[in-house]
Amino acid sequence: MPRRGRNFARMGKWMAKLLFRLSGWRMAPDIPAEAQRCVMIAAPHTSNWDIYYARLAFYLMGIPLRFTIKKEWMRPPFRGLLRRFGALGIDRTPRRPGEARPSATEAMAHLFEAHERLAMMVTPEGTRKKRTEWKTGFYHVAKMAGVPIGLGYLDYANKVAGVGGMVWPGEDQEADFRRIMAFYAPIKGCHPEQFSIDLRYPPQPEDELAVHQQAPKGTDSA
C-alpha cells in the first residue's frame, strides 16, 4: 500500500477509536480468529444507532464486515458509495446455461467462494420492532458455505461490543439455535423492550455458551 494510503488508513482508525471512546463504548477482548470468515449476526437490533456503533466496532476489531443487497443496486451512481460502506451484490443468475436460478441462500453462500476474508453481516430479527421469531436463512447460508456463525453483539447496558463466540452449524439445527438464543438472551439493546430472542428455541441451562465474554469495566481492547 502506498504511504499516502497507509497514512489515510491510520488516520481513519484513529478517528474511529476516538469516536468510539467518546461515545463511552469499549470492545470485548479475545476476538475469535474465525470472525475473519463467517456469517456474522448483529444483534440486538432495536435502533438506527446500531449500524453506527457496529461499523465502528468491527472496523476497530479488523473484521471484514460486509452486507448483502440485490445486485441491481450495485450500479452507477450508487455502486462506488455502496462498496465503500461494505455492500456485496447478490447475483441470482444461473451459474451455467440450463441450470436453475439459485435461491437467495445459495447466492449468498456462493459469495464465500469469491472472498477469502468475509464476515457477512445479518440481522435475523429483520426489523427494529420486537419479533419473537427470527429469520433463519443465515443458518442455512453458513451451513452451505461451510463457515461458522459469529455471535456479534452490542450490549448497551454495559456499552460493550464484541463477538461472543462462534457456532458451527451441525446436524441438530434446534440445538444450535438454542445455543444462539442462550447467548443473546441476557444482552440488552438500545431499546430492551423491543428485543426478543426466537421463542421457538427457548434455551436450556445446558445451552449456555462458555464463550460468552465481556470486557471488565474500564477495559478497552481498542
PyMOL commands that set and color helices and strands:
alter all, ss='L'
color gray80, all
select helices_A, chain A and resi 3-22+33-36+49-60+71-73+79-84+104-114+137-145+173-184+192-194+205-207
alter helices_A, ss='H'
color red, helices_A
select strands_A, chain A and resi 26-27+37-43+65-70+87-90+118-122+149-155+160-167
alter strands_A, ss='S'
color yellow, strands_A
deselect
rebuild
show_as cartoon
